[in-house]
Amino acid sequence: MADRPLRVVARINARSDRVDEVRELLSALVEPTRKEVGCITYELLQNRNDPTDFTFVEEWASESTFDGHSISDHIKALAPKLQPIVTEPPDIRIYSLVD
């Protein structure tokens, strides 16, 4: 399955007093990530009923391209900035399409 496309859903919960800061940091990931090899779709969503709830919906050409994204400079740089302004570590779920 490693050579097949995969979907990723990543949820990030901001501290209620840091929503704007989290939105700014996460939004800054969109452009460089969309330019990565193997990125098919990369969208950032914010819950209409709970503004602290952010979700990335992603599609990657393969597991290896997603792995490359996970160790990209912009993702590595985000982690220490994000940790003190979120309520918990990001919840990242990786899915395969059911034929």
Contact map, one row per residue, 1 for C-alpha under 8 A:
111100000000000000000000000000000000000000000000000000000000000000000000000000000000000000000000000
111110000000000000000000000000000000000000000000000000000000011100000000000000000000000000000000000
111110000000000000000000000000000000000000000000000000000000111100000000000000000000000000000000000
111111000000000000000000000000000000000000000000000000000000111000000000000000000000000000000000000
011111100000000000000000000000000000000000000000000000000011111000000000000000000000000000000001100
000111110000000000000000000000000000000000000000000000000011111000000000000000000000000000000111100
000011111000000000000000000000000000000000000000000000001111000000000000000000000000000000000111100
000001111100000000000000000000000000000000000000000000011111000000000000000000000000000000011110000
000000111110000000000000000000000000000000000000000000111100000000000000000000000000000000011100000
000000011111000000000000000000000000000000000000000000111000000000000000000000000000000001111000000
000000001111100000000000000000000000000000000000000011110000000000000000000000000000000001110000000
000000000111110000000000000000000000000000000000000011100000000000000000000000000000010111100000000
000000000011111000000000000000000000000000000000000111000000000000000000000000000000011101000000000
000000000001111101100100000000000000000000000000000111000000000000000000000000000000111000000000000
000000000000111111100000000000000000000000000000000100000000000000000000000000000000111000000000000
000000000000011111100000000000000000000000000000000100000000000000000000000000000000000000000000000
000000000000001111100000000000000000000000000000000000000000000000000000000000000000000000000000000
000000000000011111111100000000000000000000000000000000000000000000000000000000000000110000000000000
000000000000011111111110000000000000000000000000001100000000000000000000000000000000000000000000000
000000000000000001111111000000000000000000000000000000000000000000000000000000000000000000000000000
000000000000000001111111100000000000000000000000000000000000000000000000000000000000100000000000000
000000000000010001111111110000000000000000000000000000000000000000000000000000000100110000000000000
000000000000000000111111111000000000000000000000000001000000000000000000000000000000000000000000000
000000000000000000011111111100000000000000000000000000000000000000000000000000000000000000000000000
000000000000000000001111111110000000000000000000000000000000000000000000000001000100000000000000000
000000000000000000000111111111000000000000010000000000000000000000000000000000000000000000000000000
000000000000000000000011111111000000000000010000000000000000000000000000000000000000000000000000000
000000000000000000000001111111110000000000000000000000000000000000000000000000000000000000000000000
000000000000000000000000111111111000000000000000000000000000000000000000011000000000000000000000000
000000000000000000000000011111111100000001110000000000000000000000000000000000000000000000000000000
000000000000000000000000000111111110000000000000000000000000000000000000000000000000000000000000000
000000000000000000000000000111111111000000000000000000000000000000000000010000000000000000000000000
000000000000000000000000000011111111001001000000000000000000000000001000000000000000000000000000000
000000000000000000000000000001111111001111000000000000000000000000000000000000000000000000000000000
000000000000000000000000000000111111101000000000000000000000000000000000000000000000000000000000000
000000000000000000000000000000011111111000000000000000000000000000001000000000000000000000000000000
000000000000000000000000000000000011111000000000000000000000000010000000000000000000000000000000000
000000000000000000000000000000000001111100000000000000000001110011000000000000000000000000000000000
000000000000000000000000000000001111111111000000000000000111100011000000000000000000000000000000000
000000000000000000000000000000000100011111000000000000000111100000000000000000000000000000000000000
000000000000000000000000000000000100001111100000000000001111000000000000000000000000000000000000000
000000000000000000000000000001001100001111110000000000011110000000000000000000000000000000000000000
000000000000000000000000000001000000000011111000000000011100000000000000000000000000000000000000000
000000000000000000000000011001000000000001111100000001111000000000000000000000000000000000000000000
000000000000000000000000000000000000000000111110000001111000000000000000000000000000000000000000000
000000000000000000000000000000000000000000011111011111100000000000000000000000000000000000000000000
000000000000000000000000000000000000000000001111111111100000000000000000000000000000000000000000000
000000000000000000000000000000000000000000000111111000000000000000000000000000000000000000000000000
000000000000000000000000000000000000000000000011111000000000000000000000000000000000000000000000000
000000000000000000000000000000000000000000000111111110000000000000000000000000000000000000000000000
000000000000000000100000000000000000000000000111111111000000000000000000000000000000000000000000000
000000000000111100100000000000000000000000000110011111000000000000000000000000000000000000000000000
000000000011110000000000000000000000000000000110011111100000000000000000000000000000000000000000000
000000000011110000000010000000000000000000011110001111110000000000000000000000000000000000000000000
000000001111000000000000000000000000000000011110000011111000000000000000000000000000000000000000000
000000011110000000000000000000000000000001111000000001111100000000000000000000000000000000000000000
000000111100000000000000000000000000000011111000000000111110000000000000000000000000000000000000000
000000111000000000000000000000000000001111100000000000011111000000000000000000000000000000000000000
000011110000000000000000000000000000001111000000000000001111100000000000000000000000000000000000000
000011110000000000000000000000000000011110000000000000000111111011000000000000000000000000000000000
001111000000000000000000000000000000011100000000000000000011111011000000000000000000000000000000000
011111000000000000000000000000000000010000000000000000000001111111000000000000000000000000000000000
011111000000000000000000000000000000000000000000000000000001111111100000000000000000000000000000000
011000000000000000000000000000000000000000000000000000000000011111110000000000000000000000000000000
000000000000000000000000000000000000111000000000000000000001111111111000000000000000000000000000000
000000000000000000000000000000000000011000000000000000000001111111111100000000000000000000000000000
000000000000000000000000000000000000000000000000000000000000001111111110000000000000000000000000000
000000000000000000000000000000000000000000000000000000000000000111111111000000000000000000000000000
000000000000000000000000000000001001000000000000000000000000000011111111001000000000000000000000000
000000000000000000000000000000000000000000000000000000000000000001111111001100000000000000000000000
000000000000000000000000000000000000000000000000000000000000000000111111101100000000000000000000000
000000000000000000000000000000000000000000000000000000000000000000011111111100000000000000000000000
000000000000000000000000000000000000000000000000000000000000000000000011111110000000000000000000000
000000000000000000000000000010010000000000000000000000000000000000000001111111000000000000000000000
000000000000000000000000000010000000000000000000000000000000000000001111111111100000000000000000000
000000000000000000000000000000000000000000000000000000000000000000000111111111100000000000000000000
000000000000000000000000000000000000000000000000000000000000000000000000111111111000000000000000000
000000000000000000000000100000000000000000000000000000000000000000000000011111111100000000000000000
000000000000000000000000000000000000000000000000000000000000000000000000001111111110000000000000000
000000000000000000000000000000000000000000000000000000000000000000000000000011111111000000000000000
000000000000000000000000000000000000000000000000000000000000000000000000000011111111100000000000000
000000000000000000000100100000000000000000000000000000000000000000000000000001111111110000000000000
000000000000000000000000000000000000000000000000000000000000000000000000000000111111110110000000000
000000000000000000000000000000000000000000000000000000000000000000000000000000011111110000000000000
000000000000011001001100000000000000000000000000000000000000000000000000000000001111111000000000000
000000000001111001000100000000000000000000000000000000000000000000000000000000000111111110000000000
000000000000111000000000000000000000000000000000000000000000000000000000000000000000111110000000000
000000000001100000000000000000000000000000000000000000000000000000000000000000000010011111000000000
000000000001000000000000000000000000000000000000000000000000000000000000000000000010011111100000000
000000000111100000000000000000000000000000000000000000000000000000000000000000000000000111110000000
000000000111000000000000000000000000000000000000000000000000000000000000000000000000000011111000000
000000011110000000000000000000000000000000000000000000000000000000000000000000000000000001111100000
000000011100000000000000000000000000000000000000000000000000000000000000000000000000000000111110000
000001111000000000000000000000000000000000000000000000000000000000000000000000000000000000011111000
000001110000000000000000000000000000000000000000000000000000000000000000000000000000000000001111100
000011100000000000000000000000000000000000000000000000000000000000000000000000000000000000000111110
000011100000000000000000000000000000000000000000000000000000000000000000000000000000000000000011111
000000000000000000000000000000000000000000000000000000000000000000000000000000000000000000000001111
000000000000000000000000000000000000000000000000000000000000000000000000000000000000000000000000111
